Amino acid sequence: MDIVSAITKVLAVGLLLGAGLPALFAVGMRLEAIGHGDLGKPANPTFRVLGYAIFALTAVVILFGILWVTRQTLDYYLDLRVFPDFAYK
């Protein structure tokens, strides 16, 4: 039963990050285009700022993922612990 649980967790994270982040980025692109008035609508700076905020969120999630994958290497070579102690088993 542990194998099914592990596979389910990997599948959920894969779907979330593999399809969710590009979809979130696409929403940010759409909002930024609406904010500039590129889609035949008048320019709205609120949508532009919201689009940039979504871009920033996407960048933070990507950076968090890179740090998570490299956490053991950063700890071993640089003695740098970015996450709490329970992440280093």
C-alpha positions as CSV (number, residue, x, y, z in Angstrom):
1,M,0.0,0.0,0.0
2,D,3.0,2.3,0.5
3,I,3.9,2.0,-3.2
4,V,0.4,3.2,-4.2
5,S,0.6,6.1,-1.8
6,A,4.0,7.1,-3.1
7,I,2.9,6.8,-6.8
8,T,-0.2,8.9,-6.1
9,K,1.9,11.7,-4.4
10,V,4.4,11.7,-7.3
11,L,1.5,11.8,-9.8
12,A,-0.2,14.7,-8.0
13,V,3.0,16.8,-7.8
14,G,3.9,16.0,-11.4
15,L,0.5,17.2,-12.6
16,L,0.6,20.3,-10.4
17,L,4.0,21.4,-11.4
18,G,4.1,19.9,-14.9
19,A,0.8,21.3,-16.1
20,G,0.0,23.9,-13.4
21,L,3.0,26.1,-13.7
22,P,2.8,26.5,-17.5
23,A,-0.9,27.2,-17.1
24,L,-0.2,29.8,-14.4
25,F,2.4,31.4,-16.7
26,A,-0.1,31.5,-19.6
27,V,-2.7,33.2,-17.3
28,G,0.0,35.8,-16.5
29,M,0.7,36.3,-20.2
30,R,-3.0,36.8,-20.9
31,L,-3.4,39.3,-18.0
32,E,-0.3,41.2,-19.0
33,A,-1.6,41.4,-22.6
34,I,-5.0,42.7,-21.4
35,G,-3.2,45.2,-19.2
36,H,-1.3,46.7,-22.2
37,G,-4.5,46.8,-24.3
38,D,-3.1,44.4,-26.9
39,L,-6.4,42.5,-27.2
40,G,-8.6,45.2,-28.5
41,K,-9.6,46.3,-25.1
42,P,-8.5,49.5,-23.4
43,A,-5.3,49.3,-21.3
44,N,-5.8,48.4,-17.7
45,P,-2.8,48.7,-15.4
46,T,-4.4,46.5,-12.7
47,F,-4.3,43.5,-15.0
48,R,-0.7,44.3,-16.0
49,V,0.4,44.4,-12.3
50,L,-1.5,41.2,-11.7
51,G,0.2,39.5,-14.6
52,Y,3.6,40.6,-13.3
53,A,2.7,39.2,-9.9
54,I,1.8,35.9,-11.4
55,F,5.2,35.9,-13.2
56,A,6.9,36.5,-9.9
57,L,5.0,33.7,-8.2
58,T,6.0,31.3,-11.1
59,A,9.6,32.4,-10.7
60,V,9.5,31.8,-6.9
61,V,8.0,28.3,-7.3
62,I,10.7,27.4,-9.8
63,L,13.5,28.8,-7.5
64,F,12.0,26.9,-4.6
65,G,12.0,23.7,-6.6
66,I,15.6,24.1,-7.7
67,L,16.6,24.7,-4.1
68,W,14.6,21.7,-2.9
69,V,16.3,19.4,-5.4
70,T,19.8,20.7,-4.6
71,R,19.3,21.0,-0.8
72,Q,21.6,18.1,0.1
73,T,24.3,19.3,-2.2
74,L,24.2,22.8,-0.9
75,D,24.4,21.4,2.7
76,Y,27.3,19.1,1.9
77,Y,29.5,21.4,-0.1
78,L,28.6,24.9,1.2
79,D,27.1,24.1,4.6
80,L,24.1,26.0,3.6
81,R,20.7,24.9,5.0
82,V,17.9,26.7,3.2
83,F,15.1,24.5,4.6
84,P,14.2,23.4,8.2
85,D,16.1,20.5,9.7
86,F,13.4,17.9,9.0
87,A,14.1,18.3,5.2
88,Y,17.7,16.9,5.8
89,K,17.4,13.2,6.6
